[in-house]
């Protein structure tokens, strides 16, 4: 979709500010030079006013504040105040303010899944922000950035980080010559990615855990009920969805906008797609998830969660973790494992997205200034600093190239930066991000599925029953 040029605000290039940062990664210090593009003298005179930004407490806040400082240094007439609140409270604060139609916050933050809950309170950014859509991967924009209104895509949010749900693994272990030779002679393919199917991953689990006892655990797979299942399941289901045209139709990579892969890739007679996961493909995916969790610390589904999913890999007890890239900094700074960590797409070459967005309050009286700051945040040189300042990964392909060509960053870290961006470019295996996703769809899915995952049988009939229960609730909720 073409985005109209932003009017009234010039973004001509001016003098660059060079800053040298001392970064710690994997216990080693290295210098990273970055360039902060200022704007022309004309632009500086035009930009003035106060901006209030609200976001959730996150490592990226350090980058946001850093960018705010450099932006205001280039535009002395601008003041930017950043408010960061805990993840469990910031949404309430935002929505309370927005529903009251106040201009308290000019820029708000939301996650991919919660995006449509904010759609009626934020501005359509088409014409305000001139996005380089060849620089930001389409899957990152589609899952949270766009909202389909009467057949037209409205841009309701701009992503600023590449955060995906994918596989982190011990590349030193999986490329071990002796182990790989033995594995290849028995299974006919290499242990190292790319893997052609989820069965291949289960074969690696079986070989390293059960056959050779090389590690205690396999690919750590999060089946916690509170929220995590809704991320883990579509990551696995994506493979089966894309290979079943009866549910994906002509949309094998992503499904319909906002409904995504857990609904059919085509509308039903009512104009609304039906749930896609309670057929053969969905049952196979759920049984695969069950089997993967048998190689987790036991009892499965109770000991692994967002804050612990990487711990067995970090300790050298597992060969991999199915997890969000937001936790990469923990692994990359670990003395035990940092030099061995690599990132792969999921079997079949895809990933799931968990990107965060900035949006503009439709009641803000500073929309042009807010748009200028958001555009600044995704400009390549500034966006690259999300890694050097906060240890997170840029959304911009050009920003990624800036980092991967910087010899001051260790080669292993540069490899991970590129690998994470690669997963973002194919991050189409996503749960729905409808208005009712968090309130209704997630609990209606997670509860019966958790019961199956923690049960004593992996039978097809039990998996089918759990998914039928969830699908019936979803169909009722969206009808």
Helices and strands as residue ranges (DSSP letters): E 13-25, E 28-39, H 41-46, E 49-56, H 60-74, E 78-85, H 87-99, E 107-111, G 115-121, H 138-142, E 146-149, E 152-155, E 158-159, E 164-170, H 171-174, H 177-187, H 198-205, I 206-211, E 217-220, H 229-242, H 245-248, H 280-293, H 311-314, E 318-324, G 325-327, H 328-332, G 338-340, E 341-344, E 352-353, E 356-360, H 367-377, H 380-383, H 385-390, H 397-404, H 411-425, I 437-441, H 442-453, H 460-478
